[in-house]
Amino acid sequence: LEAPLVGEALGYRRRARVSLKVDKKSRQLQFGFRKKQSKEIVNVVDCPVLDAGLNALMSPLFELLKTFRHQENLGHIELVKGDNTLVVVLRHMKALDEQDQAALEAFAKEQQVSLYLMPQSDVLNRVVGDQAHYLETGVTIPFEPNNFIQVNQDVNRKMVEQALNWLDLTAEDRVLDLFCGLGNFSLPMAKKVRSVIGVEGVDAMVEKATHNAEINQLENARFFQANLEQDMSGQPWATEKFDKILLDPARAGASGIVDQLSDLGASRVVYVSCNPATLARDSQSLLNQGFQLRKLGMLDMFPHTSHLESMALFVKD
Ligand SMILES: C[S@@+](CC[C@H](N)C(=O)[O-])C[C@H]1O[C@@H](n2cnc3c(N)ncnc32)[C@H](O)[C@@H]1O
């Protein structure tokens, strides 16, 4: 068991979704977070676990939205921190009132944040400011506010470094990064190895990861779209052999792919998990395939919550 990776206890979240709703009885706009297992919204304008810059936007944003003429059309707010800009996203359920929109744009300019409007759940329009990016272990990773990014930047950085260490990367390695997202692990790895293939389910993120490799001048990283719940035979990347594999699935784990990992030839597998239950289940499969569990470490990505992130190293001699 390795020492846990920890970061700051407060100010660590670089993204949050703020719920908005007009209360039926009082007709007042509510701005905050949902009560556990409830639809009720608790007004919150000070969230100490949120990045200080994002937290400072909460109160003025609530005051602004209270002045809107059509508050019933408001859906929710997303607050996201990039290293170049803070981002505010407004999901609205009907076309925004012109005056309301003008006031919001003026607010974004005054606060020097990027503003996106989200008229539908899959449509994002940037109306003020720049696209956000974050810097990670020597690479730049641009993202859209609806793309998955790791919530805790400080612990993410330590996590990527530890994963690269545990994989014991060499300049000759061919590496496979499953559930690769925007290339959070793939791009830093590509700087150290012969080649990286990243596989991700969301098309838009595969495109973005490919673009991210280009802007970082990493010609040895390629990305493919695949649903990793399905059989991988027939996938172009699945016929190749790899020396090392990293996987970082969502809470559901990797039951669809984990049974097939030993076919890919790797001697080292690093499994990053946000759900100990699916990690335990998937570990059993790796042990059955002849891998040994060499290292296990915890990461406190979400202080003050019950969520636990972990990392396991499996080796086959
Ligand atoms: C925990 S995130 C990790 C992303 C990336 N490794 C990072 O560090 O930012 C899990 C990723 O798995 C992707 N994903 C979830 N289910 C999937 C599936 N069935 N097939 C392929 N990718 C999937 C999600 O879109 C998401 O990008």
The ligand as a MOL file (V3000), in Angstrom:
LIG
                    3D

  0  0  0     0  0            999 V3000
M  V30 BEGIN CTAB
M  V30 COUNTS 27 29 0 0 0
M  V30 BEGIN ATOM
M  V30 1 C -13.0700 9.0520 -15.3600 0
M  V30 2 S -13.1230 9.6920 -17.0170 0 CHG=1
M  V30 3 C -11.3990 9.7220 -17.3870 0
M  V30 4 C -10.9730 10.5350 -18.5690 0
M  V30 5 C -9.4740 10.7810 -18.7180 0
M  V30 6 N -8.6830 9.5770 -18.4860 0
M  V30 7 C -9.0050 11.8890 -17.7890 0
M  V30 8 O -8.1900 11.6310 -16.8870 0
M  V30 9 O -9.4470 13.0410 -17.9430 0 CHG=-1
M  V30 10 C -13.7940 8.3430 -17.8860 0
M  V30 11 C -13.9090 8.5010 -19.3870 0
M  V30 12 O -14.4730 7.2870 -19.9080 0
M  V30 13 C -15.3620 7.5930 -20.9680 0
M  V30 14 N -16.3050 6.4490 -21.0500 0
M  V30 15 C -17.3010 6.1370 -20.2010 0
M  V30 16 N -17.9240 4.9960 -20.5910 0
M  V30 17 C -17.2920 4.5750 -21.7180 0
M  V30 18 C -17.4480 3.4560 -22.5930 0
M  V30 19 N -18.4020 2.5490 -22.3930 0
M  V30 20 N -16.6110 3.3250 -23.6270 0
M  V30 21 C -15.6190 4.2370 -23.8410 0
M  V30 22 N -15.4170 5.3120 -23.0510 0
M  V30 23 C -16.2400 5.4890 -22.0110 0
M  V30 24 C -15.9880 8.9130 -20.5520 0
M  V30 25 O -16.4750 9.6200 -21.6760 0
M  V30 26 C -14.8170 9.6230 -19.8640 0
M  V30 27 O -14.0980 10.4160 -20.7780 0
M  V30 END ATOM
M  V30 BEGIN BOND
M  V30 1 1 1 2
M  V30 2 1 2 3
M  V30 3 1 2 10
M  V30 4 1 3 4
M  V30 5 1 4 5
M  V30 6 1 5 6
M  V30 7 1 5 7
M  V30 8 2 7 8
M  V30 9 1 7 9
M  V30 10 1 10 11
M  V30 11 1 11 12
M  V30 12 1 11 26
M  V30 13 1 12 13
M  V30 14 1 13 14
M  V30 15 1 13 24
M  V30 16 1 14 15
M  V30 17 1 14 23
M  V30 18 2 15 16
M  V30 19 1 16 17
M  V30 20 1 17 18
M  V30 21 2 17 23
M  V30 22 1 18 19
M  V30 23 2 18 20
M  V30 24 1 20 21
M  V30 25 2 21 22
M  V30 26 1 22 23
M  V30 27 1 24 25
M  V30 28 1 24 26
M  V30 29 1 26 27
M  V30 END BOND
M  V30 END CTAB
M  END
